[in-house]
Amino acid sequence: MRTLFYAVSFAALSISVAHADDVMASRYGNTTIVTDARGMQTKVYYKADGTLTGKQMGRAFTGTWKVEGGQVCLHTTPTMPDMQEPFCRAVSARKVGDEWQVGDRRVKLVQGIQ
């Protein structure tokens, strides 16, 4: 019984440590809203498996994402307007409710899927 307790405790701690190192963890199950200088909004839904879905002006898209060298790089299908492939930007850990600027885009992380 004690061995089982230690195994479960270790597994839970390992998962917590893994997510602590994952700068994208707060985005899973939440909505990242990007608003460009013209006011066009893009909603992105990141998943822990490296995939994403999103919406821009009524158009749905899917894709993949990967963090490398302090940047998150996205590949989308179809390619979204004003986004070269891959679309890479600096990334850092954020909390739900945070808002920040990336170039001419305003980004907000909101709770849940919206």
C-alpha positions in Angstrom: 0.0 0.0 0.0 2.8 2.4 0.9 4.6 1.6 -2.4 1.4 2.5 -4.3 1.1 5.8 -2.4 4.7 6.7 -3.3 4.2 5.7 -6.9 1.1 7.9 -7.3 2.7 10.8 -5.4 5.8 10.6 -7.7 3.7 10.5 -10.8 1.7 13.5 -9.7 4.8 15.4 -8.9 6.4 14.5 -12.3 3.3 15.8 -14.1 3.4 19.1 -12.1 7.1 19.6 -12.8 6.6 18.8 -16.5 3.8 21.5 -16.7 5.9 23.9 -14.7 8.5 23.8 -17.6 5.9 24.1 -20.3 5.4 27.7 -21.3 2.3 26.8 -23.2 0.5 24.9 -20.3 -1.8 27.8 -19.4 -3.2 27.8 -22.9 -4.5 24.3 -23.0 -8.3 24.3 -22.6 -8.3 28.1 -22.9 -8.6 30.7 -25.7 -5.8 32.8 -27.0 -7.3 35.9 -28.7 -5.1 37.8 -31.1 -6.3 41.2 -32.4 -4.3 42.8 -35.2 -3.9 46.6 -35.8 -7.1 46.6 -38.0 -9.2 45.0 -35.3 -9.4 41.5 -36.9 -9.6 38.8 -34.2 -8.1 35.3 -34.4 -9.0 32.8 -31.7 -6.5 30.0 -31.2 -7.0 26.8 -29.1 -3.8 25.1 -28.2 -3.6 21.4 -27.2 -0.9 19.7 -25.2 -0.2 17.2 -28.0 1.2 20.0 -30.3 -2.0 20.5 -32.3 -4.2 23.6 -32.5 -7.5 24.7 -33.9 -8.8 28.2 -34.4 -11.1 30.7 -36.0 -10.5 33.9 -38.0 -13.4 35.9 -39.5 -15.6 32.8 -39.5 -12.9 30.6 -41.1 -11.8 27.6 -39.2 -8.3 26.4 -39.3 -6.2 23.6 -37.8 -2.5 23.1 -37.4 0.5 22.3 -35.3 2.7 24.2 -32.9 6.1 23.7 -31.4 8.3 25.7 -29.0 12.0 25.9 -29.9 14.6 28.4 -28.9 12.2 30.7 -27.0 9.8 30.9 -29.9 6.5 29.2 -30.7 6.1 28.3 -34.3 2.7 27.6 -35.9 1.8 25.8 -39.1 -1.8 26.2 -40.1 -4.1 24.7 -42.7 -5.2 26.7 -44.5 -2.5 29.3 -44.1 -4.1 32.3 -42.5 -3.8 35.8 -44.0 -0.8 37.8 -42.8 0.9 34.7 -41.5 3.9 33.3 -43.2 4.7 29.6 -42.8 5.9 28.8 -40.3 4.6 31.7 -38.2 7.1 32.1 -35.3 7.0 34.5 -32.4 8.8 34.8 -29.0 6.9 33.0 -26.3 6.8 33.1 -22.5 4.7 31.6 -19.8 1.4 33.5 -19.2 -1.6 33.2 -16.9 -5.3 33.3 -17.8 -6.3 37.0 -17.8 -2.9 38.2 -19.1 -2.8 40.6 -22.0 0.4 41.5 -24.0 1.6 43.0 -27.2 3.4 41.1 -30.0 4.5 43.5 -32.7 1.3 45.2 -33.9 -0.9 42.5 -32.4 -2.6 42.5 -29.0 -2.9 39.1 -27.3 -5.2 38.0 -24.5 -5.4 34.6 -22.8 -9.0 34.0 -21.6 -10.5 31.1 -19.6 -12.3 28.3 -21.4 -13.1 27.8 -25.0 -14.8 30.9 -26.4 
